[in-house]
Amino acid sequence: MSIRVLLSSKNRVLADGIAAVFQTHHDTQLVGTAETDEATQALCEALDPDVVLIGLHANGHQDLSLMQKMAAHQPGQYMVAFSGDSDRHSIIEILDAGAKGYVSSTSGMDELLSAIRAVAGGREYLCQTAAAEMMASVRKFRSGDAPVRGALGGREEQVLRLIADGFSSKEIARNLRIAPSTVEVHRRNIMRKVGLHKVADLTRYAIRHLMVSV
C-alpha cells in the first residue's frame, strides 16, 4: 500500500519537480498539491494524507504558523518539512512547530523519500545535513565554544529570566531597581552573547537552558 502524500509549496517549479519524481516511485502517491496555507488546510481535511510535505521559505514564520495550526487541529497527520535553513536554531523551530521530519533543500530526492517513509512509519527523521549540524552543536556545547548559560553574567541571567516571563523593559527595571536604559544594555548584551534577537527566541533559549520553568 502506497504512502499518500500531500505537497504544500509556494515554489511551483520545485513542486513540479518533486511531483515528477513521485510518479517513478510506486510506494508513494501524490494525492494533491497546494500553493497557499488555506488550500493546504482544506486539502488535508478533504484528502486525509498520510504525510504532508511542506516547503518552507527563508525566515518562513508564516510557514511555521501553518505547521503549528495543523499540528494542533490535525495531530494524526505527519509533517515533513524541507527548507534551505539548516542551522540548529531553525531546525529546532521546525521540529517544535510539529514536523516529524526535516530535510534540507540541498539534500537529494532519495533523502526526501527516506524522510517520508520514516515519518509514515511513525519514526522521526533528520537529513544528513541537519544531523551533522545538530552534532556540531553538541560538540560545541561540550567544548564550551557555544553560547550557553554560563556565558551570561548574573544580572544578565536575571534580565533574561524576566524577559522569558513576559516582562517589558520598564517592568524589569522596576523589578530589579535599575534604570530602563540599563535593562536595554543588558538586553543587547544577552542577544549578542547568545546570538538571538527576538523575544520568542530568547524565551525558548531560557527554557532549553533550564533558566525558567514551563
Beta strands, then each sheet from edge to edge (+ up, - down):
strand 1: 3-8
strand 2: 28-34
strand 3: 51-56
strand 4: 78-83
strand 5: 101-104
strand 6: 125-126
sheet 1: 2+ 1+ 3+ 4+ 5+ 6+
end
